[in-house]
Amino acid sequence: MIKIYHAKGTRGLRVMWLCEELNIDYEIQNVDFSKEFRFSEQWLKINPLGKLPSLRDGDILLFESCAMIQYILDKYGGGKLQPSPSTTSYAYFLQWLWFSEATFARPIGEIVNHRREFPDEQEIPEVVQEMQSRIYKCLDALNEALEGKDFILGKDFTAADISLGYSLLIAQNRIDKEFPEKVDKYWGNISSRRAFITARNREQYNN
Ligand SMILES: N[C@@H](CCC(=O)N[C@@H](CS)C(=O)NCC(=O)O)C(=O)O
């Protein structure tokens, strides 16, 4: 069975959400998120960066959440939740899947890390504001792309929505504005899905 090494609220949620959408069994291995544990010899064998998540499936051990998504889709998805590789939609699927982590989650993660390393009055407002301005650009691009759509590729929900959804989840408390209108509606569409709610409950109750 797929094992997801996870701590509540971290990117393992993307993988849990995907497994729930695809109805795939998975096991959650809860991990102590403290820096001490993450940089222990024991954890560095599972994630050489001292980060989360990691995924184990037999002999395979992965440490990038969007690679985990693509791996699960290709191995167990049976063509679900991604367009066929020969289509135009697939090009956009790849773009949004990669954008969600490589571009959008990056400034959000920088705020999270900055606030962890420089709590309370040590926070440097200019650093946070610069990262927020990058988040707003991403939200604007997403808002424009969502014109007339329920999901990022149109009427069909795909794993790119899962990946974007996680980034929106963690963006929420790190910005000083509301989501733009179409992003807000989109967030409502994806966060009300049964699979997302189940994954959130499973991480809440650690089972
Ligand atoms: N690109 C990686 C990012 C992993 C990542 O930054 N994970 C966060 C938790 S969601 C973490 O471990 N942060 C601790 C740190 O960066 O020090 C992925 O998508 O898996």
The ligand as an ORCA input file, in Angstrom:
! r2SCAN-3c Opt
* xyz 0 1
  N       8.627     21.160     -3.574
  C       8.462     20.350     -2.391
  C       8.362     21.288     -1.193
  C       8.396     20.538      0.115
  C       8.208     21.510      1.278
  O       8.639     22.679      1.250
  N       7.570     21.005      2.332
  C       7.322     21.812      3.521
  C       6.085     21.302      4.252
  S       4.673     21.331      3.222
  C       8.494     21.676      4.458
  O       8.917     20.590      4.753
  N       9.008     22.821      4.914
  C      10.074     22.871      5.841
  C      11.223     23.676      5.320
  O      11.258     23.993      4.131
  O      12.103     23.958      6.117
  C       7.201     19.483     -2.554
  O       6.288     19.907     -3.282
  O       7.117     18.381     -1.981
*
